[in-house]
Amino acid sequence: MASLKEIKGRINSVRSTRKITSAMKMIASAKLRKAQTAITNFLPYQEKLDAILNRLLSSDTSYDSPFIAKREVKRVGIVAFSSNSSMCGGFNSNIIKEFRATYTKYENLGKENILIYPVGKKIADAVKKLQLTAQGDYIGMADAPSYEEVQELAKDLITKFAGEEVDEIVLIYFHFKSTGSQLLMNKVYLPFEFASEDEVAEKDSGYQPDYIYEPSKKEILDSLIPNVLYSRLFAALLDSNASEHAARVMAMQIATDNANDLLYDLGIQYNKTRQQAVTNELLDIIGGASALQG
């Protein structure tokens, strides 16, 4: 049985750990509120752009764009979003697992035909461990989402796809639903996919606006599609950022709860040990007194 000193040392250690996990939870909660505000403010804009573009494309099947052309996949790009730091439960491990599964899916194309864009230190480290080559350093974006930086990445992806350097681009990230729920996404970013006219009408409750185009419909679409692609990539980054903080809040809450449970158990063990020590001392005293009387 552990001594009172050892148990007391463990209690102090667990209390220190609880202070750390509790503080980390509060920090993550503050960051989550900021991330939630960012994505809540941006999503209506992104969804409206999507809706306008879907209506324009679904109403004119004759429009020809390099971004909606489906080709045989001979070269693919994978953009995976992770965090820069740990202590966020299974957030990073699930992203890495999904990335490995996606890479395996396209492995028959050859290593040189799979372009990898790791956004975040954890996925970048995983790419290095797999002895794969990243197309650039995008670690900074994971902590501080920047539309300008995302736009530069999106332009690179768009240029490669339009120039037929890649035939498909996939995004891997967590979609933020709530603090306790994040959904792992594996979506095709390019070629551009859009809803049918019936699906758009159903989503808009039957409302079908009659657009007046100025200048021409083609010029508007040529300008609108890249902006929608920029916004989709930025929305994925904001989603990933919010999901990271939500996962960390939950992980630190669970760690704090476990620390409380452990302190309770250690408290019981400490009291039992102390009671046993007192009982043993009393038995020694009674035994000594009996020996003197005898």
Secondary structure by P-SEA (a helix, b strand, c coil): cccaaaaaaaaaaaaaaaaaaaaaaaaaaaaaaaaaaaaaacaaaaaaaaaaaaaaaaaccccccccccccccccbbbbbbbbccccccaaaaaaaaaaaaaaaaacccccccbbbbbccaaaaaaaaaaccccccccccccccccaaaaaaaaaaaaaaaaaccccbbbbbbbbbccccbbbbbbcccccbbbbcaaaaaaaaccccccccccccaaaaaaaaaaaaaaaaaaaaaaaaaaaaaaaaaaaaaaaaaaaaaaaaaaaaaaaaaaaaaaaaaaaaaaaaaaaaac
